[in-house]
Amino acid sequence: MDVSKNWNTRICRTARRRKWANAIIEACRPRLENVFLDWLEQRLPTDIFSVLNLSGFSVEDPQEEPIRWVVSFETTGDKWLGITIPFVGDTAMEAEVDTC
């Protein structure tokens, strides 16, 4: 087995996953910015993971077109918020906020 080819394949897969994950976070950013301004009266920092934890990711029905899926976050500060951002295809819908 060619070890260098195996590592090369792993590195490429990791890079693709990282690019995909960054694209999802950037698609969520405008909705998260709105939540932070409306609910916390502050701006979302550049490093969103300094104030948020990624708490969930789900796909409703992978066979449906366009695909519907959600990404969920929780704030880490003094005021807890659960934030769910639904997507239809590549489009982020209005964030849903839970305060309980």
ChimeraX attribute file (.defattr): number of C-alpha atoms within 10 A of each C-alpha:
attribute: neighborCount
match mode: 1-to-1
recipient: residues
	/A:1	5
	/A:2	6
	/A:3	8
	/A:4	9
	/A:5	10
	/A:6	10
	/A:7	11
	/A:8	11
	/A:9	12
	/A:10	12
	/A:11	12
	/A:12	11
	/A:13	12
	/A:14	12
	/A:15	12
	/A:16	12
	/A:17	12
	/A:18	12
	/A:19	11
	/A:20	12
	/A:21	12
	/A:22	12
	/A:23	13
	/A:24	14
	/A:25	14
	/A:26	12
	/A:27	16
	/A:28	22
	/A:29	16
	/A:30	15
	/A:31	18
	/A:32	23
	/A:33	15
	/A:34	17
	/A:35	21
	/A:36	17
	/A:37	12
	/A:38	11
	/A:39	12
	/A:40	14
	/A:41	10
	/A:42	12
	/A:43	13
	/A:44	19
	/A:45	12
	/A:46	8
	/A:47	8
	/A:48	15
	/A:49	13
	/A:50	12
	/A:51	13
	/A:52	21
	/A:53	14
	/A:54	14
	/A:55	13
	/A:56	12
	/A:57	13
	/A:58	12
	/A:59	14
	/A:60	10
	/A:61	11
	/A:62	11
	/A:63	9
	/A:64	10
	/A:65	9
	/A:66	12
	/A:67	14
	/A:68	19
	/A:69	18
	/A:70	17
	/A:71	20
	/A:72	20
	/A:73	20
	/A:74	20
	/A:75	19
	/A:76	13
	/A:77	11
	/A:78	6
	/A:79	9
	/A:80	14
	/A:81	21
	/A:82	17
	/A:83	23
	/A:84	23
	/A:85	20
	/A:86	21
	/A:87	20
	/A:88	13
	/A:89	12
	/A:90	13
	/A:91	11
	/A:92	20
	/A:93	14
	/A:94	16
	/A:95	21
	/A:96	14
	/A:97	16
	/A:98	11
	/A:99	10
	/A:100	6
